[in-house]
């Protein structure tokens, strides 16, 4: 399996007031994402989260990488199928 953390981006347009409101919403969403990863990863600062998890591109993680970031507790090996 794998997990993907999306690069944060938006496609906004409209009047100046709509852009300002959209930016406020985007800032709140970005803050929530950082807070979520601070709570559910091994990282203790926003800078660490931004440098290690919330990259400038989509971030695909293997189970081992997820564990290394503290995003899961254990990786369960797959079972061999019976013939």
C-alpha positions as CSV (number, residue, x, y, z in Angstrom):
1,X,0.0,0.0,0.0
2,X,1.0,3.6,-0.1
3,X,-0.3,7.0,1.0
4,X,-0.2,10.3,-0.7
5,X,-0.1,13.8,0.8
6,X,-1.3,16.4,-1.6
7,X,0.6,19.5,-2.3
8,X,-1.5,22.4,-1.0
9,X,-2.8,24.5,-3.9
10,X,-5.9,26.3,-5.1
11,X,-7.4,27.7,-8.2
12,X,-9.1,30.9,-7.2
13,X,-10.5,33.8,-9.2
14,X,-13.0,36.5,-8.9
15,X,-13.3,40.0,-7.4
16,X,-10.7,41.4,-5.0
17,X,-13.1,40.7,-2.0
18,X,-13.5,37.1,-3.2
19,X,-9.8,36.6,-3.5
20,X,-9.2,38.0,0.0
21,X,-11.9,35.7,1.5
22,X,-10.4,32.8,-0.5
23,X,-6.9,33.5,0.8
24,X,-8.2,33.6,4.4
25,X,-9.9,30.2,3.9
26,X,-6.7,28.8,2.3
27,X,-4.5,30.1,5.2
28,X,-6.9,28.5,7.7
29,X,-6.9,25.2,5.8
30,X,-3.1,25.2,5.6
31,X,-2.8,25.9,9.4
32,X,-5.2,23.0,10.1
33,X,-3.1,20.6,7.9
34,X,0.1,21.5,9.8
35,X,-1.7,21.1,13.2
36,X,-3.0,17.7,12.1
37,X,0.5,16.5,11.2
38,X,1.9,18.0,14.4
39,X,-0.6,15.9,16.4
40,X,-0.2,12.7,14.3
41,X,3.5,12.6,13.4
42,X,6.8,12.5,15.1
43,X,7.5,16.2,14.3
44,X,7.3,18.9,16.9
45,X,7.5,22.1,14.8
46,X,5.6,23.6,11.9
47,X,8.9,23.9,10.0
48,X,9.7,20.2,10.4
49,X,6.2,19.3,9.1
50,X,6.6,21.6,6.1
51,X,10.1,20.4,5.3
52,X,9.4,16.7,5.8
53,X,5.8,16.0,4.9
54,X,4.1,19.0,3.3
55,X,6.4,19.3,0.3
56,X,6.1,21.5,-2.8
57,X,4.8,18.5,-4.7
58,X,2.5,15.5,-4.0
59,X,4.3,13.3,-1.5
60,X,3.9,9.5,-2.0
61,X,4.9,7.4,1.0
62,X,5.5,3.7,1.4
63,X,4.4,2.0,4.6
64,X,8.0,2.1,5.9
65,X,8.2,5.9,5.1
66,X,4.9,6.5,6.9
67,X,6.3,4.7,10.0
68,X,9.5,6.7,9.8
69,X,7.5,10.0,9.8
70,X,5.4,8.7,12.8
71,X,2.2,8.6,10.7
72,X,1.5,4.9,11.6
73,X,2.4,2.7,14.6
74,X,3.3,-0.5,12.9
75,X,3.6,-2.0,9.4
76,X,2.0,-5.4,9.3
77,X,3.7,-7.7,6.8
78,X,1.4,-9.3,4.2
79,X,0.4,-12.9,4.8
80,X,1.4,-15.6,2.3
81,X,-1.6,-17.0,0.4
82,X,-2.4,-20.7,0.8
83,X,-2.4,-22.6,-2.4
